[in-house]
Structures are given as structure tokens and as C-alpha cells.
Amino acid sequence: MGFREVIVSLNDLKDKKIIQDYAIGGGYAVIFYDIPLLTYDIDVFVILQTEDAFHRLYEHFRKKGAKIENVYVYMEGMPVQFLPD
């Protein structure tokens, strides 16, 4: 599993109206626009629908049995950090 599957999952969150939209930041964004570099996680900036949407986002992953450790949700085996708009 990899980055492509994470993007599919993020688009699923949009379809389910859990997030309004998202943007990839951090090292993965740099890799896309500049030189390859080693990065540990995927930083995802999210636009939320409501004030409680951040809670709903994490609840969605808990119900799916996703591993949540510190600030990371492991999506498709990759650590993802969600950052609110």
C-alpha cells in the first residue's frame, strides 16, 4: 500500500462529507515539486465542514480499526498527520 491508496482514502473522506477538501503538504509536497527527499509521514491540511468535524475525522478511523498513534493516523500503513485549516 502506498501514497495512491492514501489519496483514494482522502477522496473517500470528501465523498462522505467528513472533510470538505484537503491539500498535501510537507515532504511529499516537496517531492512532487522539487527534489526527492526522505520523509516519514504525509502531512494533510484539511478544510473541515463543521467545528466537530476533526473529532468526526478521527472517529471515522477508529471505527475502521485504524492505528492511531500520537498525532498520526495510519492510512494504508502510512503515517498521516491531519492539520486543520
N, C-alpha and C positions, 0 to 999 in steps of 0.2 A: 504494500500500500504506500501511497505517496502523496505528493502535492496535488496531483489531479483529483484524487479522491476527496481531499480536503475541500477543494473548490466545489466539487459536486455537493458535498455536505453543506457548505456555506450557502449555496444556491437553494438547497432544500429548506434551510432556515428562513430564507427570504420568501419562498413559496408558502411556508406555514405561517408567515407574518410574525415570526419570533423576532426577526431583525428587519429593519427597513432596507438597509444596504450595508455594504462593507467595502473596505479598501485594505489591501495587503501592504504592510509597512516593514520596517526593519531590514534585516539581512536579505530576505527573499526579494524585497523590492529592489535592493541594490544589485542583486544578482541579475535581475531582469534588465535593468537599465545600464549596468556598468560591468565591472569585472567579477568573476566568480570569487566567492569567499566562503569560509566555513561559518555556518550559523547553527545554533542549537534548536531554535524554535521558529514558529511562524507568528508574527505579530499581526493581529487583525483589528483594525479600527472599525467599530460598528456604530451605525446610526440606529437608535432604538425607537420603537413605536411609542412606548409609554414609560413612565417612571419605574414601573415594576418589571420592565422587560429584561433588565440584566438578571434579575432573580429567575425569571421565566427561562432565560437562556441556559443558565446552569441547571435548572430543574429538568429541562429537556434532556440534557446529557446524563444527569443522574438516573432518570427513568430508562435511558438506553443502556445503562450499565457502564458508561464510560469512566475511565480512570480520571479522577480529578486530584491533582497534587499541587498544593500551594496555589499559585495563580494560573496554573496550566490545566487545560482540558486536553486529554489525549484523543485526538481525532485520527482515526485510521493509523494509530500507532505513533503519530507525530505530536509533539507538544505544541499547543496553540494557546497564545495569550490574547484574550479579548480586552480591548481598550475602548471605553465608551467615548462617544463623540463629545 
